[in-house]
Amino acid sequence: MDTHKGRLEQILDCRLLWQLALFISIIAVLYLATTSQPYPMPSSPNDKINHLIAFTELTILARLGWPRLSGLWLAPPLLLFGFTIEMIQFQLPYREFSLADLVADAAGVAVGLLPWPGVKRGNASP
């Protein structure tokens, strides 16, 4: 059992892996948020749930990638990303700006900042 725990800790401590996963996820979220095509994967019929899940994932990946940063350093760039998506969507004829989406993004960030097993609590500044 201890070997499994040690391996899990090694994976959780692999910051470069989580940083790469975050970068890939940001690209995927940006694509899904701006495409005119139907989503190529299963998604919730409620768009706000999709926002909540996406920003929870982005926040957890950011926390794993930069475990020493507190939520005060992680939340603003993630929320800015959500706002940027909405501004891009505002410019697209097949999308629209939505404050409700921003609220769902913020809720996802808040959920991602909750204590999660394996995610170390940020205790140092950058």
Buried (B, 14 or more C-beta within 10 A) or exposed (E): EEEEEEEEEEEBEBEEBBBEBBEEBBEEBBEBBBEEEEEEEEBEEEEBEBBBBBBBBBBBBBBBBBBBBBBEBBBEEBBEBBBEBBEBBEEEEEBEBBEEBBBBBBBBBBBBBEEBEEBEEBEEEE
